[in-house]
């Protein structure tokens, strides 16, 4: 609401001169504003409001612009920023992570980082990256989410959530990914040096799938940057304000909807030219020779 709109709403009990003086505007400016015809909203504003609501405040100006342009509305980020500010709308912002989820096994024998010096993958099921994060539950408790992502399309190809983070957490997520994607031999499966990934059971399952293990260098989070980069976004969009889940069951339901329905199918990613992982994969398949 603008100051002139506020004055107009309050003129019944208060004199215009008093309201103008308090709000720091001129009476002439108010009366000039009052004589104007109401501004007609442009078509993109209605579409912007619908998109902002549909994505539950998860889209800032960049993704909103991509969404609107996909719908045929030519609008810039500065116009969107002014529109958001004018209507008191604010996109969710990321918040820092707290606990560590990587506990290395110093006795484990691990493979080298096979992604170092290599170009980014250009096809699906060439490289998967895995990581674990925590999600809060009421009462100060935590649950743990393990995911595997296709490094080309950013799609979450497998995930599992549990109250603890043993080796089975990443194995169940990996089993889901292998079952759904059926990758050809030679897939690189990359993770950090957490004990879940370097365990005998995990390395044996990777070998059984005829995949190639790859691990980050010790103490170098940048080696698994793509897997870790999505966590702050997920927590911001899944838990606005940092409010915890009421139970483990609620967390599973919310994570399933977010990852399988929204993140993979609908959410636009800047690294994918503001396409969703599903749309990116469909475009990639259409362009195959």
KOLDRENLUM-613628 format. One line per 2 residues: number of its first residue (from 1); their letters; for each residue z, x, y of C-alpha. Coordinates in nm, 2 decimals. Layout:
<recs>
NUM> A> Z,X,Y  ...
</recs>
This chain:
<recs>
1> XX> 0.00,0.00,0.00  -0.10,0.14,0.34
3> XX> 0.14,0.13,0.64  -0.07,-0.14,0.81
5> XX> -0.06,-0.35,0.49  0.32,-0.30,0.49
7> XX> 0.35,-0.42,0.85  0.13,-0.72,0.77
9> XX> 0.36,-0.81,0.49  0.67,-0.79,0.70
11> XX> 0.57,-0.95,1.04  0.75,-1.27,0.95
13> XX> 1.11,-1.14,1.00  1.03,-0.83,1.22
15> XX> 0.83,-0.78,1.54  0.50,-0.59,1.51
17> XX> 0.62,-0.34,1.78  0.93,-0.25,1.59
19> XX> 0.75,-0.20,1.26  0.48,0.01,1.43
21> XX> 0.74,0.23,1.60  0.94,0.28,1.27
23> XX> 0.63,0.36,1.07  0.48,0.59,1.34
25> XX> 0.15,0.39,1.40  0.02,0.23,1.72
27> XX> 0.02,-0.14,1.78  -0.35,-0.12,1.89
29> XX> -0.43,0.05,1.56  -0.26,-0.23,1.37
31> XX> -0.44,-0.50,1.56  -0.77,-0.32,1.51
33> XX> -0.70,-0.30,1.14  -0.60,-0.66,1.13
35> XX> -0.94,-0.76,1.27  -1.14,-0.58,1.01
37> XX> -1.29,-0.76,0.71  -1.12,-0.67,0.38
39> XX> -1.29,-0.37,0.21  -1.50,-0.47,-0.09
41> XX> -1.41,-0.25,-0.39  -1.70,-0.05,-0.52
43> XX> -1.81,-0.11,-0.88  -1.67,0.23,-1.00
45> XX> -1.32,0.14,-0.88  -1.28,-0.14,-1.13
47> XX> -1.42,0.08,-1.41  -1.18,0.36,-1.31
49> XX> -0.88,0.13,-1.33  -1.00,0.00,-1.67
51> XX> -1.05,0.36,-1.80  -0.72,0.48,-1.66
53> XX> -0.53,0.19,-1.82  -0.73,0.22,-2.15
55> XX> -0.63,0.58,-2.19  -0.27,0.51,-2.10
57> XX> -0.26,0.75,-1.80  -0.37,1.04,-2.01
59> XX> -0.69,1.11,-1.81  -0.68,1.31,-1.49
61> XX> -0.97,1.33,-1.24  -1.20,1.55,-1.46
63> XX> -1.19,1.32,-1.77  -1.20,1.01,-1.56
65> XX> -1.51,1.14,-1.39  -1.67,1.21,-1.72
67> XX> -1.58,0.87,-1.85  -1.72,0.69,-1.55
69> XX> -2.04,0.89,-1.55  -2.09,0.80,-1.91
71> XX> -2.07,0.44,-1.80  -2.33,0.50,-1.53
73> XX> -2.10,0.54,-1.22  -2.17,0.84,-1.00
75> XX> -1.83,0.94,-0.85  -1.67,1.27,-0.76
77> XX> -1.33,1.41,-0.83  -1.22,1.40,-0.47
79> XX> -1.30,1.03,-0.44  -1.11,0.97,-0.77
81> XX> -0.82,1.17,-0.65  -0.80,0.97,-0.32
83> XX> -0.83,0.64,-0.52  -0.55,0.74,-0.76
85> XX> -0.32,0.84,-0.47  -0.40,0.52,-0.27
87> XX> -0.31,0.30,-0.56  0.00,0.50,-0.66
89> XX> -0.15,0.60,-0.99  -0.05,0.94,-1.15
91> XX> -0.18,1.10,-1.47  0.06,1.24,-1.72
93> XX> 0.14,1.61,-1.67  0.21,1.87,-1.93
95> XX> 0.57,1.99,-2.00  0.67,2.33,-2.15
97> XX> 0.76,2.36,-2.52  1.10,2.47,-2.63
99> XX> 1.18,2.56,-3.00  1.00,2.82,-3.20
101> XX> 0.83,2.70,-3.52  0.70,3.04,-3.64
103> XX> 0.94,3.23,-3.87  0.76,3.53,-4.02
105> XX> 0.83,3.67,-4.37  0.84,4.05,-4.32
107> XX> 0.77,4.10,-4.69  0.46,3.89,-4.71
109> XX> 0.12,4.05,-4.77  -0.13,3.89,-4.53
111> XX> -0.49,3.92,-4.45  -0.64,4.06,-4.13
113> XX> -0.75,3.85,-3.84  -1.11,3.77,-3.93
115> XX> -1.18,3.60,-3.60  -1.14,3.91,-3.38
117> XX> -1.47,4.00,-3.21  -1.65,3.71,-3.37
119> XX> -1.85,3.45,-3.17  -1.72,3.10,-3.16
121> XX> -1.82,2.89,-3.46  -2.14,2.69,-3.41
123> XX> -2.12,2.47,-3.71  -1.86,2.24,-3.87
125> XX> -1.63,2.37,-4.15  -1.69,2.74,-4.05
127> XX> -1.33,2.80,-3.92  -1.02,2.59,-3.94
129> XX> -0.71,2.68,-3.74  -0.36,2.57,-3.83
131> XX> -0.02,2.55,-3.66  0.31,2.37,-3.66
133> XX> 0.50,2.20,-3.37  0.82,2.00,-3.33
135> XX> 0.86,1.64,-3.20  1.19,1.49,-3.09
137> XX> 1.38,1.21,-3.26  1.68,1.02,-3.12
139> XX> 2.02,1.18,-3.16  1.89,1.53,-3.09
141> XX> 1.71,1.56,-3.42  1.35,1.69,-3.47
143> XX> 1.06,1.64,-3.70  0.77,1.88,-3.76
145> XX> 0.39,1.83,-3.74  0.14,2.06,-3.91
147> XX> -0.23,2.02,-3.83  -0.56,2.19,-3.93
149> XX> -0.84,2.17,-3.67  -1.20,2.24,-3.70
151> XX> -1.26,2.52,-3.45  -1.61,2.40,-3.37
153> XX> -1.55,2.03,-3.29  -1.17,2.05,-3.22
155> XX> -1.13,1.76,-3.47  -0.79,1.74,-3.65
157> XX> -0.92,1.74,-4.01  -0.57,1.73,-4.17
159> XX> -0.21,1.67,-4.07  0.13,1.60,-4.21
161> XX> 0.47,1.52,-4.05  0.81,1.57,-4.21
163> XX> 1.18,1.61,-4.12  1.17,1.98,-4.23
165> XX> 0.90,2.25,-4.22  0.87,2.40,-4.57
167> XX> 0.55,2.53,-4.72  0.47,2.18,-4.85
169> XX> 0.43,2.07,-4.48  0.12,2.28,-4.43
171> XX> 0.00,2.24,-4.79  -0.01,1.86,-4.77
173> XX> -0.20,1.88,-4.44  -0.44,2.14,-4.59
175> XX> -0.49,1.92,-4.90  -0.59,1.63,-4.68
177> XX> -0.84,1.84,-4.49  -1.00,1.98,-4.81
179> XX> -1.03,1.63,-4.96  -1.18,1.47,-4.65
181> XX> -1.42,1.75,-4.55  -1.52,1.91,-4.88
183> XX> -1.61,2.25,-4.72  -1.85,2.49,-4.87
185> XX> -1.72,2.83,-5.00  -1.66,3.08,-4.72
187> XX> -1.47,2.87,-4.48  -1.22,3.08,-4.28
189> XX> -0.87,2.93,-4.27  -0.67,3.09,-3.98
191> XX> -0.31,3.06,-3.89  -0.02,3.26,-3.75
193> XX> 0.21,3.47,-3.97  0.47,3.20,-4.03
195> XX> 0.62,3.20,-4.37  0.46,2.87,-4.46
197> XX> 0.11,3.01,-4.42  0.18,3.35,-4.58
199> XX> 0.35,3.20,-4.88  0.21,3.26,-5.23
201> XX> 0.15,2.89,-5.27  -0.05,2.86,-4.95
203> XX> -0.26,3.17,-5.02  -0.33,3.05,-5.37
205> XX> -0.46,2.71,-5.25  -0.69,2.88,-5.00
207> XX> -0.82,3.11,-5.27  -0.87,2.81,-5.51
209> XX> -1.08,2.64,-5.23  -1.30,2.95,-5.22
211> XX> -1.20,2.99,-4.85  -1.12,3.31,-4.67
213> XX> -0.76,3.36,-4.53  -0.71,3.49,-4.18
215> XX> -0.39,3.56,-3.99  -0.30,3.64,-3.63
217> XX> -0.18,3.98,-3.54  0.20,4.02,-3.53
219> XX> 0.35,3.89,-3.21  0.02,3.78,-3.06
221> XX> 0.00,3.41,-2.99  -0.34,3.44,-2.83
223> XX> -0.49,3.50,-3.17  -0.42,3.14,-3.26
225> XX> -0.47,3.00,-2.90  -0.69,2.71,-2.99
227> XX> -0.44,2.57,-3.24  -0.15,2.61,-3.00
229> XX> -0.33,2.49,-2.69  -0.34,2.13,-2.81
231> XX> 0.04,2.09,-2.85  0.13,2.04,-2.48
233> XX> -0.14,1.78,-2.44  -0.03,1.60,-2.76
235> XX> 0.33,1.59,-2.65  0.25,1.48,-2.29
237> XX> 0.02,1.20,-2.41  0.22,1.09,-2.71
239> XX> 0.56,1.11,-2.55  0.54,1.04,-2.18
241> XX> 0.85,1.15,-2.01  0.97,1.34,-2.32
243> XX> 1.13,1.02,-2.47  1.21,1.08,-2.84
245> XX> 1.09,0.87,-3.13  1.34,0.62,-3.27
247> XX> 1.28,0.73,-3.63  1.07,0.95,-3.86
249> XX> 0.87,0.64,-3.96  0.79,0.55,-3.60
251> XX> 0.68,0.91,-3.54  0.44,0.90,-3.84
253> XX> 0.29,0.57,-3.72  0.24,0.69,-3.36
255> XX> 0.10,1.03,-3.47  -0.14,0.86,-3.71
257> XX> -0.27,0.63,-3.44  -0.29,0.91,-3.18
259> XX> -0.47,1.17,-3.40  -0.69,0.96,-3.63
261> XX> -0.79,0.69,-3.38  -0.75,0.82,-3.03
263> XX> -0.77,1.20,-3.03  -1.05,1.24,-3.29
265> XX> -1.26,0.94,-3.20  -1.21,0.86,-2.83
267> XX> -1.05,1.13,-2.63  -1.29,1.35,-2.42
269> XX> -1.24,1.72,-2.44  -1.35,1.95,-2.16
271> XX> -1.44,2.23,-2.41  -1.68,1.98,-2.58
273> XX> -1.87,1.89,-2.26  -1.63,1.59,-2.21
275> XX> -1.72,1.44,-2.55  -1.48,1.33,-2.82
277> XX> -1.47,1.54,-3.14  -1.64,1.25,-3.33
279> XX> -1.92,1.22,-3.07  -1.96,1.60,-3.07
281> XX> -1.99,1.61,-3.44  -2.24,1.33,-3.44
283> XX> -2.45,1.51,-3.18  -2.43,1.83,-3.38
285> XX> -2.56,1.66,-3.69  -2.84,1.49,-3.50
287> XX> -2.96,1.83,-3.37  -2.97,2.00,-3.71
289> X> -3.32,2.12,-3.81
</recs>
